[in-house]
Amino acid sequence: MITVTLIRDKCIGCNYCREYAPQRFTMSKKDGKAVLLNSYNRKGFHTAKVHESELESIQNAAKACPVNIIKVIE
């Protein structure tokens, strides 16, 4: 399993994560920031365990993020 972390407070709402990995990210209608689906929040770090089949799309989302708030740990 792969661990993905999103620092949501620093999100600027560019939507790249959703474009690259729509199965894992969505945008909040309340504040326009990214939401990491099926994650838990611990002190502003939203973390989810994902299957290896999602690795490429999530890595692409992390690379596209202009504020570098998506971390992928294999």
C-alpha positions in Angstrom: 0.0 0.0 0.0 1.0 3.6 -0.7 0.5 6.5 1.6 -0.7 9.8 0.3 -0.7 13.0 2.3 -2.4 16.3 1.5 -1.7 19.5 3.4 -5.1 21.0 2.7 -4.7 24.3 4.5 -2.1 25.3 1.9 -4.2 24.4 -1.1 -4.8 27.2 -3.6 -7.6 25.3 -5.5 -5.9 24.9 -8.8 -7.7 21.6 -9.5 -4.7 19.8 -11.0 -4.9 17.0 -8.5 -8.5 16.3 -9.5 -7.6 16.4 -13.2 -4.8 13.8 -12.8 -6.3 11.6 -10.1 -10.1 12.1 -10.0 -10.6 8.7 -8.3 -8.7 10.1 -5.3 -9.2 13.9 -5.3 -12.2 16.2 -5.5 -12.7 19.9 -4.9 -14.7 21.2 -1.9 -17.8 23.2 -2.8 -17.5 25.1 0.5 -14.0 26.5 0.1 -12.7 25.4 -3.3 -9.8 23.4 -1.9 -8.8 19.9 -2.6 -10.2 17.0 -0.7 -8.3 13.7 -0.5 -11.0 11.0 -0.6 -11.2 8.3 2.0 -8.6 10.1 4.2 -8.3 10.9 7.8 -7.2 14.3 9.2 -4.5 14.7 11.8 -3.5 18.2 12.5 -4.1 19.5 9.0 -2.5 16.5 7.3 -5.0 14.5 5.4 -3.7 11.0 4.8 -5.0 8.0 2.9 -3.7 4.5 2.0 -4.1 3.8 -1.7 -3.6 0.8 -3.9 -0.5 0.5 -6.1 -2.7 0.7 -9.2 -3.3 4.4 -8.3 0.4 5.3 -8.0 1.0 6.8 -11.4 -2.0 9.1 -11.4 -1.3 10.3 -7.8 2.4 10.9 -8.6 1.3 12.9 -11.6 -1.0 14.9 -9.4 1.7 15.5 -6.9 4.1 16.7 -9.6 1.5 19.1 -11.1 0.7 20.7 -7.7 2.1 24.2 -7.9 2.3 24.5 -4.1 3.8 21.0 -3.4 1.3 19.9 -0.8 0.8 16.3 -2.0 3.3 13.8 -0.7 3.5 10.2 -1.9 5.3 7.5 0.2 5.8 4.1 -1.4 
